[in-house]
Amino acid sequence: MVPLMDLRRRVAACEPEMGEAVARVLASGRLLLGPELWAFEAEFASFVGRRFAVGVASGTDAITLVLRALGIGPGDEVVVPAFTAVPTLAAVCAAGAVPVPVDVDERTGAIDPAAARAAIGARTRAIVPVHLYGLPSDEVVEDLLATGLPVVEDAAHAHGALVGGRTAAAAYSFYPTKNLGGIGDGGAVVTDDEALADRVRLLRHHGMRELYLHEEIATNARMSEIEAAGLRVGLARLADGNRRRREIAERYRAAAPGLHWHPAHPRHVHHLCVVRVPDREAFRARVGFETGVHYPRAATRQPAYLGFARFACPRAEAWAAECVSLPCFPELRDEEVGEVCRALAAEAGRGETRS
Ligand SMILES: Cc1ncc(COP(=O)(O)O)c(C=O)c1O
């Protein structure tokens, strides 16, 4: 069966450099806060077109630490989309603030700027849009910047989709299946604001600049040297990998133009290639290749987050009911892409493509 993702192939495609990188770190005896991290931070900042990158332990930590670095905490509210991975909200909670989920755009699944503006109140301190599935939400970000509130981009799906930017910061995840995936967990904050970068560096390392001098109560969110070294290997392949993802997504779309596709964009990096189908379980059972669902519930329908549901989010719920993720990763073989194309064309031929 064509897999949704195969991490063995992804790791194999990085050899022998990946094994050499790990061996280099182990031999060096420097396992944390060392030359691999400094080099990765410089290389990643340059790749995304921002002045600073700060490596942290996960994408969730990246969002939490930016919010904390912006001075956001208990008593504050942060507006988020209701259709996203739950870590977007969990990160706000970890900063001590309240996530306020709002509805998303019918076409893109990204936060609806009008819904975000309507949710702004006296306690609102920031907005966190998500570049869902790897589609750069440039216009949404511009619209949100016009509110005057700090905008923190959740770029967990968007490695390579964003060029520079005027937001306070963007937060990346290097969870192993991401376009730039690590050996384990990892994340990064990118920003043009030197003071903000400096504060995130302080917060990831127990508030220490000088050994055992703790300037503030913080946390441990360091990225390991092995992770940084592995990410440097992945970063060198990221642009090619994104090109291959785009090519695969274009072949799917061309094979079945009648399906209800997540929109195309020249900078879409297809972390996930998503189609909407009215009867998802029947579609998944029929197609004969592996599929995924990102995400099966709106955040406002997650048991742990029900208490944050303040606004109706029918468009987020419709996305959650209909979205299906298709196999789309750089190491997918051409014959596998062909097999998926044939199954999609057959689905389009059934004519049940829109609810
Ligand atoms: C949209 C989104 N935001 C945030 C995260 C959190 O990243 P991590 O798993 O690295 O903490 C993820 C990844 O799972 C994600 O998909």
Ligand as a Chemical Component Dictionary entry (heavy atoms), coordinates in Angstrom:
data_LIG
# 
_chem_comp.id                   LIG 
_chem_comp.type                 NON-POLYMER 
_chem_comp.pdbx_formal_charge   0 
_chem_comp.three_letter_code    LIG 
# 
loop_
_chem_comp_atom.comp_id 
_chem_comp_atom.atom_id 
_chem_comp_atom.alt_atom_id 
_chem_comp_atom.type_symbol 
_chem_comp_atom.charge 
_chem_comp_atom.model_Cartn_x 
_chem_comp_atom.model_Cartn_y 
_chem_comp_atom.model_Cartn_z 
_chem_comp_atom.pdbx_ordinal 
LIG C1 C1 C 0 0.250 23.488 13.401 1  
LIG C2 C2 C 0 1.201 22.973 14.447 2  
LIG N1 N1 N 0 1.578 23.799 15.437 3  
LIG C3 C3 C 0 2.440 23.406 16.393 4  
LIG C4 C4 C 0 2.947 22.135 16.399 5  
LIG C5 C5 C 0 3.819 21.730 17.552 6  
LIG O1 O1 O 0 5.059 21.263 17.187 7  
LIG P1 P1 P 0 5.843 20.171 18.076 8  
LIG O2 O2 O 0 5.195 18.856 17.841 9  
LIG O3 O3 O 0 7.236 20.255 17.525 10 
LIG O4 O4 O 0 5.773 20.614 19.488 11 
LIG C6 C6 C 0 2.613 21.238 15.379 12 
LIG C7 C7 C 0 3.209 19.898 15.288 13 
LIG O5 O5 O 0 2.748 18.909 15.751 14 
LIG C8 C8 C 0 1.697 21.665 14.380 15 
LIG O6 O6 O 0 1.315 20.838 13.399 16 
# 
loop_
_chem_comp_bond.comp_id 
_chem_comp_bond.atom_id_1 
_chem_comp_bond.atom_id_2 
_chem_comp_bond.value_order 
_chem_comp_bond.pdbx_ordinal 
LIG C1 C2 SING 1  
LIG C2 N1 SING 2  
LIG C2 C8 DOUB 3  
LIG N1 C3 DOUB 4  
LIG C3 C4 SING 5  
LIG C4 C5 SING 6  
LIG C4 C6 DOUB 7  
LIG C5 O1 SING 8  
LIG O1 P1 SING 9  
LIG P1 O2 DOUB 10 
LIG P1 O3 SING 11 
LIG P1 O4 SING 12 
LIG C6 C7 SING 13 
LIG C6 C8 SING 14 
LIG C7 O5 DOUB 15 
LIG C8 O6 SING 16 
# 
